[in-house]
Amino acid sequence: MNQRLRTILFLVSALLLLAGATLYIIDQAISPYLFAVGAAGLTLGYATEPTKETDLRKKRLQRYNLIAGILMIAASMLMFNNRNEWILCLSISAFLQLYVAFVYPKDDKKEK
């Protein structure tokens, strides 16, 4: 999957995830579906990230993102069952993604 398609998938999935989480307060019938599609899209984006020529640290951080995506899918399953534990899964997932965002090295100029 090329980078442009992955970026579009990530943005659309993030918007669906956000819409599903916020609509849970208003309409609990459609929000789990939006949330599940968004979580699946984000997880697919994380799973298709190329890791062939990256170092061990970036591979480890990519695995954290993948675990965060799996936690979002688990949160969507809990949403379908009308359980409030989905908030815990989503919070852990957000913490992992925040950790990766701050720790991921930003050395794009060195690679080019």
C-alpha positions as CSV (number, residue, x, y, z in Angstrom):
1,M,0.0,0.0,0.0
2,N,1.5,3.3,-1.0
3,Q,2.0,6.2,1.4
4,R,-0.7,8.4,0.0
5,L,-3.4,5.7,0.3
6,R,-2.3,4.9,3.8
7,T,-2.5,8.6,4.8
8,I,-6.0,8.9,3.3
9,L,-7.1,5.7,5.1
10,F,-5.6,7.0,8.3
11,L,-7.4,10.3,8.2
12,V,-10.8,8.9,7.2
13,S,-10.5,6.2,9.9
14,A,-9.5,8.7,12.5
15,L,-12.6,10.9,11.7
16,L,-14.9,7.8,11.8
17,L,-13.3,6.8,15.2
18,L,-13.8,10.3,16.6
19,A,-17.4,10.5,15.3
20,G,-18.2,7.1,16.8
21,A,-16.8,8.0,20.2
22,T,-18.6,11.3,20.3
23,L,-21.9,10.0,19.0
24,Y,-22.0,7.3,21.7
25,I,-23.5,10.0,24.0
26,I,-26.3,10.9,21.6
27,D,-27.1,7.8,19.6
28,Q,-25.9,4.4,20.8
29,A,-27.3,2.6,17.7
30,I,-25.0,3.9,15.0
31,S,-21.9,4.9,16.9
32,P,-20.4,1.3,17.4
33,Y,-20.5,0.8,13.7
34,L,-18.6,4.1,13.0
35,F,-16.2,3.3,15.8
36,A,-15.5,-0.2,14.5
37,V,-14.9,0.8,10.9
38,G,-12.5,3.6,12.1
39,A,-10.7,1.2,14.4
40,A,-10.3,-1.4,11.7
41,G,-9.0,1.2,9.3
42,L,-6.4,2.5,11.8
43,T,-5.3,-1.0,12.6
44,L,-5.0,-1.8,8.9
45,G,-2.9,1.4,8.4
46,Y,-0.6,0.4,11.3
47,A,-0.3,-3.2,10.1
48,T,0.7,-2.2,6.6
49,E,3.4,0.2,7.6
50,P,6.7,-0.9,6.0
51,T,9.3,-2.0,8.5
52,K,11.8,-3.8,6.3
53,E,14.6,-1.3,6.4
54,T,14.0,0.3,9.8
55,D,15.9,-0.1,13.0
56,L,14.8,-2.0,16.1
57,R,13.5,1.0,17.9
58,K,11.1,2.0,15.1
59,K,9.9,-1.6,14.8
60,R,9.1,-1.7,18.5
61,L,7.2,1.6,18.3
62,Q,5.3,0.3,15.3
63,R,4.3,-2.7,17.4
64,Y,3.0,-0.4,20.1
65,N,0.8,1.3,17.4
66,L,-0.4,-2.1,16.3
67,I,-1.3,-3.1,19.9
68,A,-3.1,0.3,20.2
69,G,-5.1,-0.6,17.1
70,I,-6.0,-4.0,18.5
71,L,-7.2,-2.3,21.7
72,M,-9.4,0.0,19.7
73,I,-11.0,-3.0,18.0
74,A,-11.6,-4.5,21.4
75,A,-13.1,-1.2,22.5
76,S,-15.5,-1.4,19.5
77,M,-16.5,-4.9,20.5
78,L,-17.3,-3.7,24.0
79,M,-19.3,-0.8,22.5
80,F,-21.5,-3.4,20.7
81,N,-22.2,-5.1,23.9
82,N,-23.2,-1.8,25.6
83,R,-20.4,-2.1,28.2
84,N,-18.6,0.9,29.5
85,E,-15.2,-0.8,29.6
86,W,-14.6,0.4,26.0
87,I,-13.5,3.7,27.5
88,L,-10.7,2.0,29.4
89,C,-9.5,0.2,26.2
90,L,-9.6,3.5,24.3
91,S,-7.7,5.3,27.0
92,I,-4.9,2.7,27.0
93,S,-4.8,2.9,23.2
94,A,-4.6,6.7,23.3
95,F,-1.8,6.6,25.9
96,L,0.2,4.1,23.7
97,Q,-0.3,6.3,20.6
98,L,0.7,9.4,22.5
99,Y,3.9,7.7,23.8
100,V,4.8,6.6,20.3
101,A,4.2,10.2,19.0
102,F,6.6,11.7,21.5
103,V,9.3,9.0,21.3
104,Y,9.3,8.3,17.6
105,P,12.6,9.7,16.2
106,K,12.2,12.6,13.7
107,D,15.3,12.1,11.7
108,D,13.8,12.5,8.2
109,K,16.6,14.9,7.0
110,K,19.3,12.3,7.8
111,E,17.5,9.6,5.8
112,K,17.2,11.7,2.6
